[in-house]
Amino acid sequence: MIRIGSRSTGRPTLNEVAKLAGVSPITASRALRGISTVAPELVEKVRAAA
């Protein structure tokens, strides 16, 4: 069984979101924060994974 989310909150971690989206954790972080240097396609992938 695959566990998604931290034990305390049940929400997915940044590393889990990045892995599901196929991007690095820093790219996932930038996409979620709305940094404009991230391609719109990647932002959508990260948001879908979150």
KOLSEDO-676003 format. One line per 2 residues: number of its first residue (from 0); for each residue x, y, z of N, C-alpha, C, O. Coordinates in Angstrom, 3 decimals. Example, Ala and Ser with C-alpha at 12.3 -4.5 7.8 and 13.67 -1.06 7.14 Angstrom:
0) 13.190/-5.690/7.800/12.300/-4.500/7.800/13.200/-3.300/7.800/14.236/-3.319/8.465  12.850/-2.250/7.080/13.670/-1.060/7.140/12.900/0.030/7.870/13.409/1.138/8.039 $
***
This chain:
0) 0.842/-1.175/0.000/0.000/0.000/0.000/0.888/1.239/0.000/1.912/1.282/0.681  0.484/2.240/-0.768/1.219/3.497/-0.842/0.531/4.510/0.056/-0.677/4.727/-0.043 $
2) 1.307/5.123/0.927/0.764/6.141/1.827/1.028/7.504/1.220/2.159/7.829/0.860  -0.018/8.292/1.110/0.112/9.662/0.615/-0.243/10.591/1.760/-1.281/10.429/2.403 $
4) 0.605/11.547/2.010/0.316/12.550/3.028/1.118/12.352/4.291/1.592/11.257/4.593  1.256/13.433/5.012/1.988/13.368/6.264/1.114/12.715/7.316/-0.111/12.713/7.194 $
6) 1.719/12.173/8.327/0.966/11.492/9.375/0.080/12.442/10.161/-1.020/12.063/10.563  0.526/13.650/10.386/-0.223/14.559/11.249/-1.404/15.233/10.557/-2.423/15.482/11.201 $
8) -1.297/15.533/9.271/-2.369/16.276/8.610/-3.097/15.483/7.533/-4.230/15.819/7.189  -2.484/14.456/7.004/-3.093/13.705/5.925/-2.978/14.374/4.568/-3.399/13.806/3.560 $
10) -2.412/15.576/4.528/-2.233/16.289/3.256/-0.966/15.797/2.578/-0.021/15.388/3.253  -0.936/15.831/1.242/0.274/15.392/0.547/1.440/16.345/0.817/1.254/17.554/0.956 $
12) 2.628/15.780/0.887/3.816/16.604/1.083/4.274/17.160/-0.265/3.861/16.679/-1.320  5.116/18.159/-0.215/5.645/18.753/-1.442/6.394/17.707/-2.265/6.268/17.678/-3.489 $
14) 7.161/16.862/-1.615/7.902/15.825/-2.339/6.956/14.851/-3.030/7.230/14.415/-4.148  5.853/14.505/-2.383/4.882/13.598/-2.992/4.209/14.245/-4.203/4.030/13.599/-5.236 $
16) 3.843/15.500/-4.075/3.224/16.223/-5.190/4.197/16.293/-6.363/3.815/16.054/-7.508  5.453/16.620/-6.075/6.464/16.713/-7.130/6.637/15.376/-7.841/6.713/15.322/-9.068 $
18) 6.697/14.310/-7.069/6.883/12.986/-7.658/5.699/12.616/-8.554/5.892/12.113/-9.661  4.480/12.861/-8.082/3.286/12.554/-8.876/3.225/13.380/-10.160/2.763/12.896/-11.193 $
20) 3.691/14.620/-10.092/3.660/15.508/-11.261/4.849/15.288/-12.186/4.844/15.764/-13.322  5.865/14.575/-11.718/7.048/14.332/-12.542/7.969/15.529/-12.640/8.639/15.727/-13.653 $
22) 8.001/16.337/-11.574/8.867/17.519/-11.542/9.698/17.489/-10.264/9.472/16.659/-9.384  10.657/18.396/-10.173/11.463/18.486/-8.962/10.659/19.187/-7.867/9.715/19.920/-8.160 $
24) 11.032/18.961/-6.606/10.335/19.648/-5.514/10.398/21.170/-5.627/9.427/21.845/-5.286  11.502/21.720/-6.092/11.596/23.177/-6.213/10.651/23.691/-7.299/10.053/24.755/-7.145 $
26) 10.512/22.941/-8.398/9.564/23.340/-9.438/8.138/23.261/-8.917/7.325/24.141/-9.199  7.829/22.220/-8.162/6.492/22.094/-7.572/6.218/23.260/-6.628/5.122/23.819/-6.630 $
28) 7.204/23.622/-5.830/7.051/24.743/-4.905/6.791/26.039/-5.656/5.897/26.805/-5.299  7.573/26.277/-6.690/7.406/27.506/-7.479/6.043/27.533/-8.174/5.397/28.579/-8.246 $
30) 5.617/26.389/-8.679/4.321/26.321/-9.361/3.183/26.623/-8.391/2.254/27.353/-8.736  3.248/26.074/-7.194/2.188/26.286/-6.209/2.177/27.712/-5.669/1.137/28.219/-5.248 $
32) 3.340/28.352/-5.685/3.414/29.738/-5.208/3.132/30.757/-6.301/3.057/31.955/-6.029  2.975/30.289/-7.542/2.641/31.193/-8.635/3.820/31.958/-9.202/3.643/33.039/-9.763 $
34) 5.020/31.415/-9.065/6.204/32.050/-9.640/6.103/31.960/-11.168/5.880/30.880/-11.715  6.265/33.081/-11.844/5.990/33.154/-13.280/7.011/32.441/-14.167/6.785/32.317/-15.371 $
36) 8.114/31.973/-13.613/9.114/31.303/-14.445/8.758/29.846/-14.725/9.466/29.176/-15.476  7.688/29.351/-14.141/7.266/27.965/-14.361/6.278/27.935/-15.528/5.328/28.717/-15.575 $
38) 6.516/27.027/-16.457/5.644/26.903/-17.632/4.213/26.579/-17.203/4.004/25.796/-16.276  3.242/27.173/-17.865/1.834/26.934/-17.511/1.439/25.455/-17.523/0.614/25.028/-16.715 $
40) 2.022/24.673/-18.435/1.714/23.240/-18.483/2.148/22.541/-17.200/1.451/21.664/-16.690  3.314/22.943/-16.685/3.812/22.340/-15.453/2.985/22.774/-14.254/2.755/21.985/-13.337 $
42) 2.543/24.008/-14.255/1.692/24.489/-13.164/0.430/23.637/-13.094/0.003/23.249/-12.006  -0.163/23.344/-14.237/-1.378/22.525/-14.267/-1.104/21.108/-13.773/-1.914/20.543/-13.038 $
44) 0.034/20.526/-14.170/0.381/19.180/-13.709/0.551/19.146/-12.200/0.089/18.217/-11.538  1.215/20.160/-11.657/1.460/20.210/-10.214/0.149/20.409/-9.463/-0.100/19.742/-8.458 $
46) -0.676/21.308/-9.939/-1.970/21.548/-9.267/-2.851/20.308/-9.306/-3.557/20.017/-8.340  -2.817/19.582/-10.406/-3.605/18.351/-10.506/-3.096/17.298/-9.523/-3.882/16.541/-8.953 $
48) -1.780/17.255/-9.329/-1.196/16.285/-8.405/-1.443/16.657/-6.952/-1.497/15.789/-6.081  -1.594/17.953/-6.696/-1.820/18.412/-5.319/-3.251/18.128/-4.929/-3.658/18.434/-3.809 $
***
